[in-house]
Amino acid sequence: MENTTTEVPKMMDAPDLNDISLSKVLYALSDENRLKIVLLIQSAGGEMRCGSFAEKLGISKPTCSHHFGILRETGVILTRLDGTTKHNKINAEALNARFPGLLASVLAGARGLI
């Protein structure tokens, strides 16, 4: 008998839609490195591996992890686990549902950072 189950991607905890607050999202995006992380994910087509940010940003891996944690806790990004590798993507669907146009406006104003 053939095994037809497909593995469901494991996602790290993210806030529920109603728990994503404007003040927390703006706080997360107020840091230049966190804003650059979001811009890099966007420019990469929607998802990037965690290990690829430190060199691009010129900061340490622990500092990147700190920024990923803030972005994830505030609902700005989602992190998918693939074995020991973490992939980040912008939580655009939730952000646009909660605050229509906010993400596009912030990212359009920050394009010159990367």
C-alpha positions as CSV (number, residue, x, y, z in Angstrom):
1,M,0.0,0.0,0.0
2,E,1.4,3.4,-1.0
3,N,1.7,6.1,1.6
4,T,-0.3,9.1,0.3
5,T,0.1,11.4,3.3
6,T,1.7,14.7,2.6
7,E,3.7,16.5,5.3
8,V,2.1,19.7,6.4
9,P,4.6,22.5,6.7
10,K,5.3,23.4,10.3
11,M,4.8,27.1,11.2
12,M,6.1,28.8,14.2
13,D,3.6,30.5,16.4
14,A,2.0,33.7,15.1
15,P,-0.6,35.9,16.6
16,D,-4.3,35.5,15.7
17,L,-5.6,38.1,13.3
18,N,-7.5,40.0,16.0
19,D,-4.3,40.1,18.1
20,I,-2.3,42.0,15.5
21,S,-2.3,45.6,16.7
22,L,-1.4,48.7,14.7
23,S,1.0,50.0,17.4
24,K,2.9,46.7,17.5
25,V,3.2,46.5,13.7
26,L,4.4,50.1,13.5
27,Y,6.9,49.4,16.3
28,A,8.2,46.4,14.5
29,L,8.6,48.3,11.2
30,S,10.1,51.4,12.9
31,D,13.5,49.6,13.2
32,E,15.6,50.0,10.1
33,N,17.0,46.5,10.2
34,R,13.5,45.0,10.6
35,L,12.2,47.1,7.8
36,K,15.1,46.0,5.6
37,I,14.3,42.3,6.4
38,V,10.7,42.9,5.2
39,L,12.0,44.6,2.1
40,L,14.4,41.8,1.3
41,I,11.7,39.2,1.7
42,Q,9.5,41.2,-0.6
43,S,12.3,41.7,-3.2
44,A,13.1,37.9,-3.1
45,G,9.6,37.0,-4.2
46,G,7.9,36.4,-0.9
47,E,10.1,34.0,1.1
48,M,13.7,33.9,2.3
49,R,15.7,31.5,4.4
50,C,16.8,32.9,7.8
51,G,20.5,32.3,7.3
52,S,20.6,34.6,4.2
53,F,19.9,37.8,6.1
54,A,22.9,38.4,8.4
55,E,25.4,39.0,5.6
56,K,23.1,41.1,3.5
57,L,22.3,43.4,6.5
58,G,25.8,43.4,8.0
59,I,24.6,42.2,11.4
60,S,25.2,39.1,13.5
61,K,22.9,36.0,13.2
62,P,21.8,36.4,16.9
63,T,20.7,40.0,16.1
64,C,18.9,38.8,13.0
65,S,17.1,36.2,15.2
66,H,16.1,38.9,17.6
67,H,14.6,40.9,14.8
68,F,12.8,37.9,13.3
69,G,11.3,37.2,16.8
70,I,9.9,40.7,17.0
71,L,8.5,40.6,13.4
72,R,6.9,37.2,14.0
73,E,5.4,38.2,17.5
74,T,3.8,41.3,16.0
75,G,2.4,39.4,13.0
76,V,4.5,41.1,10.3
77,I,6.1,37.8,9.2
78,L,5.4,34.1,9.3
79,T,8.2,31.5,9.8
80,R,8.0,28.1,8.2
81,L,10.1,25.3,9.5
82,D,11.7,22.9,7.0
83,G,13.8,20.5,9.1
84,T,16.4,22.8,10.8
85,T,15.9,25.6,8.2
86,K,13.6,28.5,8.8
87,H,11.9,30.3,6.0
88,N,10.3,33.8,6.5
89,K,7.6,35.3,4.5
90,I,5.6,38.5,4.9
91,N,2.2,38.0,6.6
92,A,0.6,40.1,3.9
93,E,-2.8,38.5,3.9
94,A,-3.3,39.2,7.6
95,L,-1.8,42.7,7.6
96,N,-3.9,43.7,4.6
97,A,-7.1,42.3,6.2
98,R,-6.4,44.1,9.5
99,F,-4.9,47.4,8.1
100,P,-5.7,47.8,4.4
101,G,-2.9,49.5,2.4
102,L,-0.6,50.0,5.4
103,L,2.1,47.4,4.4
104,A,2.2,48.7,0.8
105,S,2.5,52.3,1.9
106,V,5.3,51.6,4.4
107,L,7.3,49.4,2.0
108,A,6.8,51.9,-0.9
109,G,8.3,54.7,1.3
110,A,11.2,52.5,2.4
111,R,12.4,51.2,-1.0
112,G,15.6,53.1,-0.9
113,L,16.9,51.3,2.2
114,I,18.1,48.2,0.2
